[in-house]
Amino acid sequence: MNRSRYDELVSTLSCTLMRTFVRVVELGGVTRAAESLHLAQSAVSAQMATLAQAVGGNLVVRREGRLIPTEAGAQLYQTSIEVLARVGALDTRLRAATSERTRIVRLACTRTVCDRMLAHAVALFGRRFPEVTVVVESSTVREALLRLRDGRADMMFVEGFLDEPEIEVTPFHVDRLYLALPAGDPLAAGEGALDFEAVADRPFIMQPRDSGTRRFLEERLQDRFTRLTIPLQLESNDAIVTCVEEGLGLAFLSEAVLAGPLAQGTLGARTIAGLDLSRQFAAALRRGERPSDGVRLFLEFLRSDYDRNRREPVAAPLVMK
């Protein structure tokens, strides 16, 4: 890159442009990136064009329906990740130096963790520690991870395994998935584990591809997952429950999601023989950083006795964005 081109790139780059580019690469398209950033598609396209002009060439190419980074794009992506992480670390240190802001804890989590675990825990925490404000952003695993990396979140919560070298993960609760069936299904009334072949040809209602639960199921089922017929993909666990209740298909759902329908008698739940669907809910922090007092307090609250905490009555609201 010649000097004039380098100067143009340096004068053009900003955290906003880098964050947009990272989101486009990780989500594989401008439309999905725009949705996750709450921007117009034209705005994201314009930012990508600005970056391409500054670099002097294409940063992404379309391949099999996804935008894939070019060689220059791959370098910009990696550098952007590093820069945004450093900016996030600086923000954390500045907040830690300001006592007023240490009373704000920003959490990023997947929808399952937020809806079925974190909302209740945050409410209980707010009742015990009213001086700490907790703000929760619910999204996909990729989006939550990006928020943690670039410093917009202090801590991330995820179900299942997270293999990221720059992230330190602390498990705090074991969850388990079960096969959910309509209450009137002949298989719902049986006892013991079902053979996979007994349901392999049935339609399944599944979570989206970028959800933590879907990723976990793909890892555990492996080749068996590719055999499943999936006519519907829904983000909402409540919507999946409704579809199963109406007989539109089967689903793999968390014990926390199934608690209500099982008590009401609208669903049945079975295990699959030879298939371990237990997973860990985990808290994730940026490795090597000292968390604020508020973050440490919230994490210790979860570690102390999660099962006891989640059974207490809720008496505080959850701040949602």
Secondary structure, 3 states (H helix, E strand, C coil): CCHHHHHHHHHHCCHHHHHHHHHHHHHCCHHHHHHHHCCCHHHHHHHHHHHHHHHCCCCEEEECCEEEECHHHHHHHHHHHHHHHHHHHHHHHHHHCCCCHHHEEEEEEEHHHHHHHHHHHHHHHHHHCCCCEEEEEEECHHHHHHHHHCCCCCEEEEECCCCCCCEEEEEEEEEEEEEEEECCCHHHHCCCCECHHHCCCCEEEECCCCCHHHHHHHHHHCHHHHCCEEEEECCCHHHHHHHHHCCCCEEEEEHHHHHHHHHHCCEEEECECCCCCEEEEEEEEECCCCCCHHHHHHHHHHHHCHHHHHHCCCCCCCEEC
